[in-house]
């Protein structure tokens, strides 16, 4: 595996997993600056490789634009320009996790976010409308029981498509107020992504998952090819690799994912 041959800084951040939950920190600048402080304290005179998935890739890019000791930047399917401003309204993330997070905080009938998310997720639109409510109501009973019995485990639902279940990985420790930072665009406050990307001088690898547009015009993916081309035009030393899979390349195609990064770092490390 990669960790045997390379030293990475993998981006984790507030509102997820065991990280602290602080609504005032749910923006790119606050998170990025805190991680920069950590890097300066621990690795000030050392070259580092930094990797971030999705939103973590935005943070990793911010860090790479500020520090001179970043040797390689690896971005896994991050929503550059797609999650910004009015662009966000047509993205899967906005219509799914971000809006559900916002709506969850505006009600008091359900206190389990995982259950609330399951009942309201965008994926229901992919089911035939004549069966949708029947399936949802039937599975809701199972999900409620599972959550009571396993409150700290990833949700498992019988017959549920595996790629849809992946959305629930870590959701039991997720703070919905983080989702709101993408709902109201406060995560991107005071960020000029064109300037940020232009300031990245290190070797950069962008791993791009498949993006499709559904019948409602929703971008099912992190960003479009056009938005990725804009990223490519702004980052000087960038290589792009495409994967025919969903947003979590590292879980769906682990071996090709590792091989791609290994080949990149053999040349650029």
C-alpha positions, 0 to 999 in steps of 0.5 A, spaced: 500 500 500 502 507 499 503 508 506 509 503 506 513 507 500 510 515 501 509 519 507 502 523 506 498 528 510 491 526 509 486 532 510 481 531 515 477 536 518 471 539 523 464 536 522 467 529 520 469 523 524 472 524 531 474 531 529 471 537 533 464 540 531 465 547 531 460 551 526 464 557 526 470 553 523 466 551 517 469 554 512 475 553 507 480 559 510 479 557 518 480 549 516 486 551 511 489 555 516 489 551 522 492 545 518 497 550 515 499 551 523 499 544 524 504 542 518 508 548 520 509 546 527 510 538 525 513 538 518 516 546 517 523 543 514 520 537 510 517 536 503 510 533 504 505 530 500 498 532 501 492 528 499 484 530 499 478 527 497 472 532 495 471 538 500 478 535 502 481 537 496 479 544 496 482 544 503 489 541 500 489 546 494 488 552 499 494 549 503 498 548 497 497 555 495 500 557 501 506 553 503 512 552 499 514 545 502 508 541 498 512 537 494 506 533 491 498 535 491 493 529 490 486 532 489 480 526 488 474 529 485 473 535 488 468 540 486 472 546 484 467 552 481 461 547 482 459 548 489 461 556 488 455 561 488 449 560 484 453 554 480 451 550 486 444 550 485 444 544 480 449 540 484 447 533 487 451 535 493 446 541 494 440 538 492 442 532 497 446 532 503 446 540 503 439 541 503 437 535 507 442 538 512 439 545 512 432 542 513 434 537 518 436 543 523 429 546 521 425 541 524 424 537 531 420 531 529 426 527 528 433 527 532 437 522 528 440 525 522 442 518 519 435 516 519 432 523 516 437 523 511 435 516 509 428 518 508 429 524 504 435 523 500 435 525 493 436 517 491 429 516 491 428 520 485 431 514 481 426 509 484 419 509 479 414 514 482 409 508 483 413 504 488 417 510 491 413 511 497 411 504 498 419 502 498 421 508 502 416 506 508 417 499 508 425 500 509 424 506 514 422 501 519 428 497 518 433 503 518 429 505 524 431 499 528 438 498 525 439 505 528 437 504 535 441 497 535 447 500 532 448 507 533 455 508 531 455 503 525 455 505 518 448 504 516 446 497 512 440 496 508 438 490 505 437 490 497 440 497 497 444 499 491 452 498 494 453 505 491 448 508 494 450 505 501 457 508 500 454 515 502 452 513 509 460 512 510 461 516 516 454 519 516 453 517 524 459 522 526 457 528 521 455 534 523 449 537 519 451 544 520 457 543 516 452 541 510 449 548 511 456 551 509 455 548 502 447 550 502 449 557 504 456 558 500 459 560 507 464 555 506 467 558 500 467 565 503 472 570 501 475 565 497 478 567 489 479 560 486 482 562 480 487 566 484 488 560 489 489 555 483 494 559 480 498 560 486 499 552 486 506 551 484 507 544 486 506 537 482 499 536 482 494 530 480 487 530 479 483 524 480 476 525 476 470 520 477 465 520 472 460 525 472 453 525 469 447 529 468 440 526 470 433 528 467 432 534 472 439 537 470 442 535 476 450 534 476 451 527 478 458 528 480 463 533 483 464 537 477 463 538 470 469 536 465 468 544 463 469 546 470 475 541 470 478 544 464 478 551 468 482 548 473 487 545 468 488 552 465 490 555 472 494 550 475 501 550 472 503 543 473 497 538 473 496 531 471 489 529 470 486 521 470 479 519 469 476 513 473 469 510 471 466 510 477 462 514 483 465 520 487 469 515 492 474 513 487 478 510 493 473 505 495 470 503 489 477 502 485 482 502 490 487 498 486 487 502 480 487 508 485 493 506 488 497 504 482 495 511 479 498 515 485 504 510 486 506 512 478 505 519 479 509 519 486 515 515 483 516 521 478 514 527 482 517 525 489 
